[in-house]
Amino acid sequence: MQSKIRVVPLLLATLIVDFSCSSLLALAQTSSENKPSQDQSKSDPAATPSSDLKPTASDEGQLATVNNAKIPAYAKVYVAPMPAGFENYLIAGLRNKKVPLTVVVDRAKAEYEISGVSESDKAGWAKMLFMGSQQSNELASIKVSDLRTGAIVFGYSVHKGNSVRGKQSAGEACAKHIKQIVVD
Amino acid sequence: MYNKRRVATILVALVLSVVLAEADDAKHQATSSKIPKGAKVFIAPMPDGFDTYLKDAIKKKKVPVETATSRDQADYEITGTSETQKAGTAKKLIMGNWHSREEASITVSNIKSGEVVWAYSVHQEASTHGKRSSAEACAKHLKDAIEK
């Protein structure tokens, strides 16, 4: 009788453990199915977006050009206002990286427009304590559109987990990649 | 006779290459033109009053420009942004750093043509004098961009 009493809780515990393990496995499977990984999108052609944007390999960001579109050198470009004044960092980056474009302040005089978003996350106490890093986390994404046709000719996004020079680094990264599509 | 023709061809080719190179330089200068000495500059209002720091820095670094009080009287306009993050408790205790983190970026544009002629951004992880340091960095580099 005593042995039967001992067996019942053991069985119950086994059932609970089994149930929790199977539910965890199922959860892990569904999350991996829902999460779009870069490798999957690269290998599966059906997973790529239907637009003309072509992803290109980059060091720290994602780059996309439309049908290998190019911007002529010294084209007039208007940099639209962005959150936290990121447009100023981008213009400074264009100058620093010697991108052969003419930046204008009036949108009506421009041939191309650069617009985008940026975000900064300052290092918290946990990052300082465990990682020993006080550098910020920078995110920025820009797109270049042709004002005459309205087509987006270029897109680039950058993410720096430990940005040594904050927004300046992100702005310069964007400028460096814009330079790739400018032709003399 | 043959030698003379050869020399003439080489000379013509050299002259052509020099002319083309100069034309290319002139084209490039249109995008990165220098600011003339004594130009009237209007400093547009910036976040956290960074324009005030920039005005002081321009005077301190003896930048050869005149600061105009109105945009209508100016030839160039300086616009920009700045951000300050004071050292938090974690930075003070863990990193042993009391100094603030400064970021600033300025753009100089020609009011008449509407073209951006110069831009600069500065980032100081531990700025000793806060905004003053970043404004002086901007002014120092602006001085280099002005024609001597």
Boltz contact constraints between the chains, C-beta under 6 A:
constraints:
  - contact:
      token1: [A, 74]
      token2: [B, 31]
      max_distance: 6.0
  - contact:
      token1: [A, 85]
      token2: [B, 81]
      max_distance: 6.0
  - contact:
      token1: [A, 88]
      token2: [B, 80]
      max_distance: 6.0
  - contact:
      token1: [A, 88]
      token2: [B, 81]
      max_distance: 6.0
  - contact:
      token1: [A, 88]
      token2: [B, 105]
      max_distance: 6.0
  - contact:
      token1: [A, 88]
      token2: [B, 107]
      max_distance: 6.0
  - contact:
      token1: [A, 89]
      token2: [B, 105]
      max_distance: 6.0
  - contact:
      token1: [A, 89]
      token2: [B, 121]
      max_distance: 6.0
  - contact:
      token1: [A, 91]
      token2: [B, 107]
      max_distance: 6.0
  - contact:
      token1: [A, 91]
      token2: [B, 116]
      max_distance: 6.0
  - contact:
      token1: [A, 91]
      token2: [B, 119]
      max_distance: 6.0
  - contact:
      token1: [A, 92]
      token2: [B, 105]
      max_distance: 6.0
  - contact:
      token1: [A, 92]
      token2: [B, 119]
      max_distance: 6.0
  - contact:
      token1: [A, 92]
      token2: [B, 120]
      max_distance: 6.0
  - contact:
      token1: [A, 92]
      token2: [B, 121]
      max_distance: 6.0
  - contact:
      token1: [A, 95]
      token2: [B, 119]
      max_distance: 6.0
  - contact:
      token1: [A, 102]
      token2: [B, 31]
      max_distance: 6.0
  - contact:
      token1: [A, 102]
      token2: [B, 115]
      max_distance: 6.0
  - contact:
      token1: [A, 103]
      token2: [B, 116]
      max_distance: 6.0
  - contact:
      token1: [A, 104]
      token2: [B, 114]
      max_distance: 6.0
  - contact:
      token1: [A, 104]
      token2: [B, 115]
      max_distance: 6.0
  - contact:
      token1: [A, 105]
      token2: [B, 109]
      max_distance: 6.0
  - contact:
      token1: [A, 105]
      token2: [B, 114]
      max_distance: 6.0
  - contact:
      token1: [A, 106]
      token2: [B, 114]
      max_distance: 6.0
  - contact:
      token1: [A, 109]
      token2: [B, 114]
      max_distance: 6.0
  - contact:
      token1: [A, 122]
      token2: [B, 85]
      max_distance: 6.0
  - contact:
      token1: [A, 125]
      token2: [B, 90]
      max_distance: 6.0
  - contact:
      token1: [A, 128]
      token2: [B, 90]
      max_distance: 6.0
  - contact:
      token1: [A, 128]
      token2: [B, 94]
      max_distance: 6.0
  - contact:
      token1: [A, 128]
      token2: [B, 95]
      max_distance: 6.0
  - contact:
      token1: [A, 129]
      token2: [B, 94]
      max_distance: 6.0
  - contact:
      token1: [A, 134]
      token2: [B, 95]
      max_distance: 6.0
  - contact:
      token1: [A, 165]
      token2: [B, 123]
      max_distance: 6.0
  - contact:
      token1: [A, 166]
      token2: [B, 103]
      max_distance: 6.0
  - contact:
      token1: [A, 166]
      token2: [B, 123]
      max_distance: 6.0
  - contact:
      token1: [A, 167]
      token2: [B, 103]
      max_distance: 6.0
  - contact:
      token1: [A, 168]
      token2: [B, 121]
      max_distance: 6.0
  - contact:
      token1: [A, 168]
      token2: [B, 123]
      max_distance: 6.0
